Amino acid sequence: MLAFAKTEVSFLFSYDPEHPEEPATRRIVELARTEPELEPVKWGGLTLPGAGGRATFMLALAGGTAPDIYKA
């Protein structure tokens, strides 16, 4: 049996391990069970007080630190 290195995939909105009952989180966890090399992580990038909408995401995108998946 071959061992694969884990590949982290960061999610901005759809994956929250603190709320495993959420439908999107459940589906991502199920996918990770069938694809053992997948390691889902909740994106914890920029936080900007008072920034609304997609400002945080857009700055992270421009800076090269955006999540792998914005919204699934």
PyMOL Python script that loads the backbone (N, CA, C, O; Angstrom):
from pymol import cmd

cmd.read_pdbstr("""\
ATOM      1  N   MET A   1       0.843  -1.185   0.000  1.00  0.00           N
ATOM      2  CA  MET A   1       0.000   0.000   0.000  1.00  0.00           C
ATOM      3  C   MET A   1       0.885   1.243   0.000  1.00  0.00           C
ATOM      4  O   MET A   1       1.820   1.353   0.793  1.00  0.00           O
ATOM      5  N   LEU A   2       0.582   2.162  -0.885  1.00  0.00           N
ATOM      6  CA  LEU A   2       1.348   3.392  -0.983  1.00  0.00           C
ATOM      7  C   LEU A   2       0.840   4.424   0.010  1.00  0.00           C
ATOM      8  O   LEU A   2      -0.359   4.512   0.278  1.00  0.00           O
ATOM      9  N   ALA A   3       1.761   5.196   0.547  1.00  0.00           N
ATOM     10  CA  ALA A   3       1.391   6.291   1.440  1.00  0.00           C
ATOM     11  C   ALA A   3       1.522   7.597   0.663  1.00  0.00           C
ATOM     12  O   ALA A   3       2.534   7.841   0.006  1.00  0.00           O
ATOM     13  N   PHE A   4       0.515   8.413   0.743  1.00  0.00           N
ATOM     14  CA  PHE A   4       0.525   9.689   0.052  1.00  0.00           C
ATOM     15  C   PHE A   4       0.692  10.816   1.062  1.00  0.00           C
ATOM     16  O   PHE A   4       0.207  10.742   2.191  1.00  0.00           O
ATOM     17  N   ALA A   5       1.387  11.855   0.628  1.00  0.00           N
ATOM     18  CA  ALA A   5       1.499  13.045   1.463  1.00  0.00           C
ATOM     19  C   ALA A   5       0.155  13.769   1.451  1.00  0.00           C
ATOM     20  O   ALA A   5      -0.549  13.773   0.442  1.00  0.00           O
ATOM     21  N   LYS A   6      -0.185  14.369   2.558  1.00  0.00           N
ATOM     22  CA  LYS A   6      -1.432  15.133   2.649  1.00  0.00           C
ATOM     23  C   LYS A   6      -1.289  16.435   1.870  1.00  0.00           C
ATOM     24  O   LYS A   6      -0.235  17.072   1.885  1.00  0.00           O
ATOM     25  N   THR A   7      -2.351  16.812   1.200  1.00  0.00           N
ATOM     26  CA  THR A   7      -2.414  18.082   0.492  1.00  0.00           C
ATOM     27  C   THR A   7      -3.459  18.939   1.180  1.00  0.00           C
ATOM     28  O   THR A   7      -4.644  18.602   1.181  1.00  0.00           O
ATOM     29  N   GLU A   8      -3.024  20.048   1.768  1.00  0.00           N
ATOM     30  CA  GLU A   8      -3.964  20.954   2.428  1.00  0.00           C
ATOM     31  C   GLU A   8      -4.743  21.742   1.384  1.00  0.00           C
ATOM     32  O   GLU A   8      -4.173  22.286   0.439  1.00  0.00           O
ATOM     33  N   VAL A   9      -6.043  21.789   1.573  1.00  0.00           N
ATOM     34  CA  VAL A   9      -6.927  22.580   0.724  1.00  0.00           C
ATOM     35  C   VAL A   9      -7.697  23.503   1.659  1.00  0.00           C
ATOM     36  O   VAL A   9      -8.456  23.045   2.514  1.00  0.00           O
ATOM     37  N   SER A  10      -7.495  24.810   1.488  1.00  0.00           N
ATOM     38  CA  SER A  10      -8.141  25.770   2.389  1.00  0.00           C
ATOM     39  C   SER A  10      -9.463  26.259   1.807  1.00  0.00           C
ATOM     40  O   SER A  10      -9.589  26.510   0.609  1.00  0.00           O
ATOM     41  N   PHE A  11     -10.443  26.384   2.700  1.00  0.00           N
ATOM     42  CA  PHE A  11     -11.798  26.806   2.341  1.00  0.00           C
ATOM     43  C   PHE A  11     -12.129  28.086   3.099  1.00  0.00           C
ATOM     44  O   PHE A  11     -11.856  28.193   4.295  1.00  0.00           O
ATOM     45  N   LEU A  12     -12.716  29.058   2.402  1.00  0.00           N
ATOM     46  CA  LEU A  12     -13.080  30.306   3.070  1.00  0.00           C
ATOM     47  C   LEU A  12     -14.419  30.196   3.788  1.00  0.00           C
ATOM     48  O   LEU A  12     -14.484  30.478   4.984  1.00  0.00           O
ATOM     49  N   PHE A  13     -15.483  29.798   3.107  1.00  0.00           N
ATOM     50  CA  PHE A  13     -16.802  29.798   3.731  1.00  0.00           C
ATOM     51  C   PHE A  13     -17.391  28.419   3.974  1.00  0.00           C
ATOM     52  O   PHE A  13     -18.137  28.233   4.936  1.00  0.00           O
ATOM     53  N   SER A  14     -17.083  27.468   3.145  1.00  0.00           N
ATOM     54  CA  SER A  14     -17.841  26.221   3.154  1.00  0.00           C
ATOM     55  C   SER A  14     -17.385  25.188   4.170  1.00  0.00           C
ATOM     56  O   SER A  14     -18.129  24.246   4.441  1.00  0.00           O
ATOM     57  N   TYR A  15     -16.200  25.321   4.741  1.00  0.00           N
ATOM     58  CA  TYR A  15     -15.695  24.305   5.668  1.00  0.00           C
ATOM     59  C   TYR A  15     -15.430  24.936   7.027  1.00  0.00           C
ATOM     60  O   TYR A  15     -14.664  25.894   7.138  1.00  0.00           O
ATOM     61  N   ASP A  16     -16.064  24.397   8.055  1.00  0.00           N
ATOM     62  CA  ASP A  16     -15.845  24.886   9.414  1.00  0.00           C
ATOM     63  C   ASP A  16     -15.827  23.693  10.362  1.00  0.00           C
ATOM     64  O   ASP A  16     -16.887  23.201  10.748  1.00  0.00           O
ATOM     65  N   PRO A  17     -14.641  23.219  10.745  1.00  0.00           N
ATOM     66  CA  PRO A  17     -14.558  22.043  11.609  1.00  0.00           C
ATOM     67  C   PRO A  17     -15.191  22.253  12.980  1.00  0.00           C
ATOM     68  O   PRO A  17     -15.458  21.284  13.689  1.00  0.00           O
ATOM     69  N   GLU A  18     -15.434  23.502  13.361  1.00  0.00           N
ATOM     70  CA  GLU A  18     -16.090  23.783  14.638  1.00  0.00           C
ATOM     71  C   GLU A  18     -17.602  23.554  14.551  1.00  0.00           C
ATOM     72  O   GLU A  18     -18.291  23.525  15.571  1.00  0.00           O
ATOM     73  N   HIS A  19     -18.106  23.395  13.334  1.00  0.00           N
ATOM     74  CA  HIS A  19     -19.535  23.148  13.107  1.00  0.00           C
ATOM     75  C   HIS A  19     -19.703  21.974  12.144  1.00  0.00           C
ATOM     76  O   HIS A  19     -20.122  22.161  11.002  1.00  0.00           O
ATOM     77  N   PRO A  20     -19.376  20.763  12.606  1.00  0.00           N
ATOM     78  CA  PRO A  20     -19.427  19.591  11.713  1.00  0.00           C
ATOM     79  C   PRO A  20     -20.833  19.228  11.247  1.00  0.00           C
ATOM     80  O   PRO A  20     -20.990  18.422  10.330  1.00  0.00           O
ATOM     81  N   GLU A  21     -21.849  19.811  11.863  1.00  0.00           N
ATOM     82  CA  GLU A  21     -23.226  19.507  11.461  1.00  0.00           C
ATOM     83  C   GLU A  21     -23.649  20.255  10.193  1.00  0.00           C
ATOM     84  O   GLU A  21     -24.662  19.915   9.582  1.00  0.00           O
ATOM     85  N   GLU A  22     -22.886  21.260   9.801  1.00  0.00           N
ATOM     86  CA  GLU A  22     -23.225  22.027   8.603  1.00  0.00           C
ATOM     87  C   GLU A  22     -23.120  21.140   7.360  1.00  0.00           C
ATOM     88  O   GLU A  22     -22.163  20.376   7.225  1.00  0.00           O
ATOM     89  N   PRO A  23     -24.092  21.234   6.454  1.00  0.00           N
ATOM     90  CA  PRO A  23     -24.099  20.355   5.281  1.00  0.00           C
ATOM     91  C   PRO A  23     -22.815  20.403   4.443  1.00  0.00           C
ATOM     92  O   PRO A  23     -22.303  19.359   4.040  1.00  0.00           O
ATOM     93  N   ALA A  24     -22.299  21.595   4.182  1.00  0.00           N
ATOM     94  CA  ALA A  24     -21.084  21.689   3.358  1.00  0.00           C
ATOM     95  C   ALA A  24     -19.895  21.060   4.072  1.00  0.00           C
ATOM     96  O   ALA A  24     -19.095  20.360   3.451  1.00  0.00           O
ATOM     97  N   THR A  25     -19.776  21.304   5.365  1.00  0.00           N
ATOM     98  CA  THR A  25     -18.678  20.710   6.135  1.00  0.00           C
ATOM     99  C   THR A  25     -18.792  19.195   6.125  1.00  0.00           C
ATOM    100  O   THR A  25     -17.789  18.502   5.955  1.00  0.00           O
ATOM    101  N   ARG A  26     -19.987  18.676   6.302  1.00  0.00           N
ATOM    102  CA  ARG A  26     -20.184  17.217   6.275  1.00  0.00           C
ATOM    103  C   ARG A  26     -19.737  16.625   4.944  1.00  0.00           C
ATOM    104  O   ARG A  26     -19.081  15.584   4.914  1.00  0.00           O
ATOM    105  N   ARG A  27     -20.087  17.280   3.852  1.00  0.00           N
ATOM    106  CA  ARG A  27     -19.718  16.757   2.532  1.00  0.00           C
ATOM    107  C   ARG A  27     -18.215  16.810   2.310  1.00  0.00           C
ATOM    108  O   ARG A  27     -17.642  15.900   1.710  1.00  0.00           O
ATOM    109  N   ILE A  28     -17.576  17.863   2.787  1.00  0.00           N
ATOM    110  CA  ILE A  28     -16.122  17.969   2.638  1.00  0.00           C
ATOM    111  C   ILE A  28     -15.426  16.903   3.475  1.00  0.00           C
ATOM    112  O   ILE A  28     -14.446  16.310   3.025  1.00  0.00           O
ATOM    113  N   VAL A  29     -15.915  16.653   4.682  1.00  0.00           N
ATOM    114  CA  VAL A  29     -15.350  15.597   5.535  1.00  0.00           C
ATOM    115  C   VAL A  29     -15.530  14.235   4.872  1.00  0.00           C
ATOM    116  O   VAL A  29     -14.618  13.409   4.895  1.00  0.00           O
ATOM    117  N   GLU A  30     -16.699  13.997   4.282  1.00  0.00           N
ATOM    118  CA  GLU A  30     -16.933  12.733   3.567  1.00  0.00           C
ATOM    119  C   GLU A  30     -15.964  12.578   2.401  1.00  0.00           C
ATOM    120  O   GLU A  30     -15.438  11.489   2.170  1.00  0.00           O
ATOM    121  N   LEU A  31     -15.729  13.656   1.669  1.00  0.00           N
ATOM    122  CA  LEU A  31     -14.776  13.610   0.567  1.00  0.00           C
ATOM    123  C   LEU A  31     -13.371  13.289   1.077  1.00  0.00           C
ATOM    124  O   LEU A  31     -12.653  12.490   0.475  1.00  0.00           O
ATOM    125  N   ALA A  32     -12.986  13.913   2.187  1.00  0.00           N
ATOM    126  CA  ALA A  32     -11.656  13.659   2.754  1.00  0.00           C
ATOM    127  C   ALA A  32     -11.507  12.207   3.199  1.00  0.00           C
ATOM    128  O   ALA A  32     -10.404  11.663   3.166  1.00  0.00           O
ATOM    129  N   ARG A  33     -12.591  11.582   3.610  1.00  0.00           N
ATOM    130  CA  ARG A  33     -12.534  10.161   3.989  1.00  0.00           C
ATOM    131  C   ARG A  33     -12.278   9.274   2.769  1.00  0.00           C
ATOM    132  O   ARG A  33     -11.571   8.270   2.859  1.00  0.00           O
ATOM    133  N   THR A  34     -12.852   9.649   1.646  1.00  0.00           N
ATOM    134  CA  THR A  34     -12.658   8.843   0.434  1.00  0.00           C
ATOM    135  C   THR A  34     -11.360   9.184  -0.287  1.00  0.00           C
ATOM    136  O   THR A  34     -10.856   8.381  -1.072  1.00  0.00           O
ATOM    137  N   GLU A  35     -10.824  10.356  -0.026  1.00  0.00           N
ATOM    138  CA  GLU A  35      -9.563  10.803  -0.627  1.00  0.00           C
ATOM    139  C   GLU A  35      -8.577  11.089   0.501  1.00  0.00           C
ATOM    140  O   GLU A  35      -8.460  12.235   0.934  1.00  0.00           O
ATOM    141  N   PRO A  36      -7.866  10.071   0.987  1.00  0.00           N
ATOM    142  CA  PRO A  36      -7.032  10.231   2.182  1.00  0.00           C
ATOM    143  C   PRO A  36      -5.899  11.248   2.051  1.00  0.00           C
ATOM    144  O   PRO A  36      -5.359  11.699   3.061  1.00  0.00           O
ATOM    145  N   GLU A  37      -5.534  11.611   0.834  1.00  0.00           N
ATOM    146  CA  GLU A  37      -4.467  12.608   0.686  1.00  0.00           C
ATOM    147  C   GLU A  37      -4.977  14.038   0.844  1.00  0.00           C
ATOM    148  O   GLU A  37      -4.180  14.974   0.912  1.00  0.00           O
ATOM    149  N   LEU A  38      -6.294  14.217   0.904  1.00  0.00           N
ATOM    150  CA  LEU A  38      -6.901  15.542   1.059  1.00  0.00           C
ATOM    151  C   LEU A  38      -6.972  15.923   2.534  1.00  0.00           C
ATOM    152  O   LEU A  38      -7.468  15.155   3.358  1.00  0.00           O
ATOM    153  N   GLU A  39      -6.477  17.102   2.856  1.00  0.00           N
ATOM    154  CA  GLU A  39      -6.531  17.622   4.226  1.00  0.00           C
ATOM    155  C   GLU A  39      -7.259  18.968   4.193  1.00  0.00           C
ATOM    156  O   GLU A  39      -6.629  19.995   3.940  1.00  0.00           O
ATOM    157  N   PRO A  40      -8.579  18.983   4.444  1.00  0.00           N
ATOM    158  CA  PRO A  40      -9.304  20.255   4.422  1.00  0.00           C
ATOM    159  C   PRO A  40      -8.945  21.110   5.635  1.00  0.00           C
ATOM    160  O   PRO A  40      -8.835  20.604   6.752  1.00  0.00           O
ATOM    161  N   VAL A  41      -8.767  22.399   5.404  1.00  0.00           N
ATOM    162  CA  VAL A  41      -8.488  23.341   6.489  1.00  0.00           C
ATOM    163  C   VAL A  41      -9.348  24.588   6.297  1.00  0.00           C
ATOM    164  O   VAL A  41      -9.640  24.996   5.172  1.00  0.00           O
ATOM    165  N   LYS A  42      -9.738  25.170   7.399  1.00  0.00           N
ATOM    166  CA  LYS A  42     -10.487  26.426   7.361  1.00  0.00           C
ATOM    167  C   LYS A  42      -9.481  27.553   7.160  1.00  0.00           C
ATOM    168  O   LYS A  42      -8.498  27.657   7.893  1.00  0.00           O
ATOM    169  N   TRP A  43      -9.733  28.392   6.163  1.00  0.00           N
ATOM    170  CA  TRP A  43      -8.820  29.490   5.885  1.00  0.00           C
ATOM    171  C   TRP A  43      -8.865  30.490   7.025  1.00  0.00           C
ATOM    172  O   TRP A  43      -9.947  30.889   7.458  1.00  0.00           O
ATOM    173  N   GLY A  44      -7.737  30.887   7.504  1.00  0.00           N
ATOM    174  CA  GLY A  44      -7.658  31.841   8.601  1.00  0.00           C
ATOM    175  C   GLY A  44      -6.757  32.995   8.248  1.00  0.00           C
ATOM    176  O   GLY A  44      -5.863  33.353   9.014  1.00  0.00           O
ATOM    177  N   GLY A  45      -6.985  33.569   7.111  1.00  0.00           N
ATOM    178  CA  GLY A  45      -6.129  34.632   6.603  1.00  0.00           C
ATOM    179  C   GLY A  45      -6.379  35.972   7.258  1.00  0.00           C
ATOM    180  O   GLY A  45      -6.536  36.075   8.474  1.00  0.00           O
ATOM    181  N   LEU A  46      -6.412  36.963   6.451  1.00  0.00           N
ATOM    182  CA  LEU A  46      -6.548  38.344   6.903  1.00  0.00           C
ATOM    183  C   LEU A  46      -7.810  38.598   7.716  1.00  0.00           C
ATOM    184  O   LEU A  46      -8.863  38.016   7.457  1.00  0.00           O
ATOM    185  N   THR A  47      -7.684  39.465   8.686  1.00  0.00           N
ATOM    186  CA  THR A  47      -8.860  40.008   9.363  1.00  0.00           C
ATOM    187  C   THR A  47      -8.707  41.522   9.370  1.00  0.00           C
ATOM    188  O   THR A  47      -7.699  42.056   9.834  1.00  0.00           O
ATOM    189  N   LEU A  48      -9.699  42.190   8.862  1.00  0.00           N
ATOM    190  CA  LEU A  48      -9.671  43.646   8.784  1.00  0.00           C
ATOM    191  C   LEU A  48     -10.872  44.203   9.524  1.00  0.00           C
ATOM    192  O   LEU A  48     -12.000  44.060   9.052  1.00  0.00           O
ATOM    193  N   PRO A  49     -10.662  44.836  10.676  1.00  0.00           N
ATOM    194  CA  PRO A  49     -11.790  45.407  11.408  1.00  0.00           C
ATOM    195  C   PRO A  49     -12.530  46.429  10.545  1.00  0.00           C
ATOM    196  O   PRO A  49     -11.921  47.328   9.964  1.00  0.00           O
ATOM    197  N   GLY A  50     -13.820  46.279  10.477  1.00  0.00           N
ATOM    198  CA  GLY A  50     -14.639  47.216   9.723  1.00  0.00           C
ATOM    199  C   GLY A  50     -14.712  46.946   8.231  1.00  0.00           C
ATOM    200  O   GLY A  50     -15.487  47.590   7.524  1.00  0.00           O
ATOM    201  N   ALA A  51     -13.919  46.006   7.743  1.00  0.00           N
ATOM    202  CA  ALA A  51     -13.956  45.700   6.307  1.00  0.00           C
ATOM    203  C   ALA A  51     -15.173  44.830   6.030  1.00  0.00           C
ATOM    204  O   ALA A  51     -15.380  43.810   6.687  1.00  0.00           O
ATOM    205  N   GLY A  52     -15.954  45.227   5.081  1.00  0.00           N
ATOM    206  CA  GLY A  52     -17.157  44.464   4.767  1.00  0.00           C
ATOM    207  C   GLY A  52     -17.054  43.788   3.424  1.00  0.00           C
ATOM    208  O   GLY A  52     -16.105  43.991   2.665  1.00  0.00           O
ATOM    209  N   GLY A  53     -18.051  42.985   3.153  1.00  0.00           N
ATOM    210  CA  GLY A  53     -18.117  42.327   1.852  1.00  0.00           C
ATOM    211  C   GLY A  53     -16.928  41.431   1.583  1.00  0.00           C
ATOM    212  O   GLY A  53     -16.523  40.630   2.426  1.00  0.00           O
ATOM    213  N   ARG A  54     -16.380  41.582   0.396  1.00  0.00           N
ATOM    214  CA  ARG A  54     -15.278  40.722  -0.025  1.00  0.00           C
ATOM    215  C   ARG A  54     -13.918  41.394   0.107  1.00  0.00           C
ATOM    216  O   ARG A  54     -12.943  40.899  -0.458  1.00  0.00           O
ATOM    217  N   ALA A  55     -13.819  42.502   0.831  1.00  0.00           N
ATOM    218  CA  ALA A  55     -12.563  43.245   0.916  1.00  0.00           C
ATOM    219  C   ALA A  55     -11.415  42.377   1.414  1.00  0.00           C
ATOM    220  O   ALA A  55     -10.322  42.412   0.848  1.00  0.00           O
ATOM    221  N   THR A  56     -11.650  41.600   2.465  1.00  0.00           N
ATOM    222  CA  THR A  56     -10.609  40.737   3.015  1.00  0.00           C
ATOM    223  C   THR A  56     -10.154  39.720   1.979  1.00  0.00           C
ATOM    224  O   THR A  56      -8.956  39.510   1.790  1.00  0.00           O
ATOM    225  N   PHE A  57     -11.112  39.091   1.311  1.00  0.00           N
ATOM    226  CA  PHE A  57     -10.776  38.103   0.287  1.00  0.00           C
ATOM    227  C   PHE A  57     -10.001  38.747  -0.855  1.00  0.00           C
ATOM    228  O   PHE A  57      -9.004  38.187  -1.312  1.00  0.00           O
ATOM    229  N   MET A  58     -10.437  39.905  -1.321  1.00  0.00           N
ATOM    230  CA  MET A  58      -9.774  40.562  -2.445  1.00  0.00           C
ATOM    231  C   MET A  58      -8.341  40.952  -2.095  1.00  0.00           C
ATOM    232  O   MET A  58      -7.448  40.820  -2.932  1.00  0.00           O
ATOM    233  N   LEU A  59      -8.109  41.426  -0.880  1.00  0.00           N
ATOM    234  CA  LEU A  59      -6.742  41.754  -0.462  1.00  0.00           C
ATOM    235  C   LEU A  59      -5.880  40.500  -0.374  1.00  0.00           C
ATOM    236  O   LEU A  59      -4.716  40.513  -0.771  1.00  0.00           O
ATOM    237  N   ALA A  60      -6.449  39.422   0.145  1.00  0.00           N
ATOM    238  CA  ALA A  60      -5.708  38.160   0.220  1.00  0.00           C
ATOM    239  C   ALA A  60      -5.397  37.642  -1.181  1.00  0.00           C
ATOM    240  O   ALA A  60      -4.311  37.117  -1.425  1.00  0.00           O
ATOM    241  N   LEU A  61      -6.338  37.787  -2.087  1.00  0.00           N
ATOM    242  CA  LEU A  61      -6.127  37.359  -3.465  1.00  0.00           C
ATOM    243  C   LEU A  61      -4.987  38.158  -4.102  1.00  0.00           C
ATOM    244  O   LEU A  61      -4.113  37.589  -4.756  1.00  0.00           O
ATOM    245  N   ALA A  62      -5.003  39.461  -3.909  1.00  0.00           N
ATOM    246  CA  ALA A  62      -3.947  40.310  -4.462  1.00  0.00           C
ATOM    247  C   ALA A  62      -2.589  39.996  -3.843  1.00  0.00           C
ATOM    248  O   ALA A  62      -1.557  40.098  -4.507  1.00  0.00           O
ATOM    249  N   GLY A  63      -2.596  39.616  -2.573  1.00  0.00           N
ATOM    250  CA  GLY A  63      -1.345  39.324  -1.875  1.00  0.00           C
ATOM    251  C   GLY A  63      -0.868  37.892  -2.017  1.00  0.00           C
ATOM    252  O   GLY A  63       0.181  37.532  -1.485  1.00  0.00           O
ATOM    253  N   GLY A  64      -1.625  37.071  -2.728  1.00  0.00           N
ATOM    254  CA  GLY A  64      -1.211  35.690  -2.939  1.00  0.00           C
ATOM    255  C   GLY A  64      -1.454  34.766  -1.762  1.00  0.00           C
ATOM    256  O   GLY A  64      -0.839  33.703  -1.674  1.00  0.00           O
ATOM    257  N   THR A  65      -2.346  35.154  -0.850  1.00  0.00           N
ATOM    258  CA  THR A  65      -2.616  34.323   0.329  1.00  0.00           C
ATOM    259  C   THR A  65      -4.081  33.905   0.424  1.00  0.00           C
ATOM    260  O   THR A  65      -4.557  33.530   1.496  1.00  0.00           O
ATOM    261  N   ALA A  66      -4.783  33.969  -0.688  1.00  0.00           N
ATOM    262  CA  ALA A  66      -6.210  33.629  -0.702  1.00  0.00           C
ATOM    263  C   ALA A  66      -6.417  32.137  -0.458  1.00  0.00           C
ATOM    264  O   ALA A  66      -5.508  31.336  -0.679  1.00  0.00           O
ATOM    265  N   PRO A  67      -7.613  31.765  -0.003  1.00  0.00           N
ATOM    266  CA  PRO A  67      -7.904  30.343   0.175  1.00  0.00           C
ATOM    267  C   PRO A  67      -7.947  29.633  -1.174  1.00  0.00           C
ATOM    268  O   PRO A  67      -8.127  30.259  -2.218  1.00  0.00           O
ATOM    269  N   ASP A  68      -7.777  28.319  -1.130  1.00  0.00           N
ATOM    270  CA  ASP A  68      -7.851  27.535  -2.365  1.00  0.00           C
ATOM    271  C   ASP A  68      -9.264  27.538  -2.931  1.00  0.00           C
ATOM    272  O   ASP A  68      -9.452  27.616  -4.145  1.00  0.00           O
ATOM    273  N   ILE A  69     -10.257  27.453  -2.048  1.00  0.00           N
ATOM    274  CA  ILE A  69     -11.656  27.429  -2.478  1.00  0.00           C
ATOM    275  C   ILE A  69     -12.400  28.537  -1.745  1.00  0.00           C
ATOM    276  O   ILE A  69     -12.454  28.561  -0.516  1.00  0.00           O
ATOM    277  N   TYR A  70     -12.973  29.456  -2.525  1.00  0.00           N
ATOM    278  CA  TYR A  70     -13.674  30.605  -1.953  1.00  0.00           C
ATOM    279  C   TYR A  70     -15.009  30.183  -1.372  1.00  0.00           C
ATOM    280  O   TYR A  70     -15.300  30.478  -0.213  1.00  0.00           O
ATOM    281  N   LYS A  71     -15.818  29.501  -2.156  1.00  0.00           N
ATOM    282  CA  LYS A  71     -17.115  29.027  -1.677  1.00  0.00           C
ATOM    283  C   LYS A  71     -17.520  27.828  -2.510  1.00  0.00           C
ATOM    284  O   LYS A  71     -17.539  27.881  -3.740  1.00  0.00           O
ATOM    285  N   ALA A  72     -17.845  26.744  -1.818  1.00  0.00           N
ATOM    286  CA  ALA A  72     -18.218  25.525  -2.545  1.00  0.00           C
ATOM    287  C   ALA A  72     -19.713  25.333  -2.495  1.00  0.00           C
ATOM    288  O   ALA A  72     -20.230  24.362  -3.049  1.00  0.00           O
TER     289      ALA A  72
END
""", "prot")
cmd.dss("prot")
cmd.show_as("cartoon", "prot")
cmd.util.cbc("prot")
cmd.orient("prot")
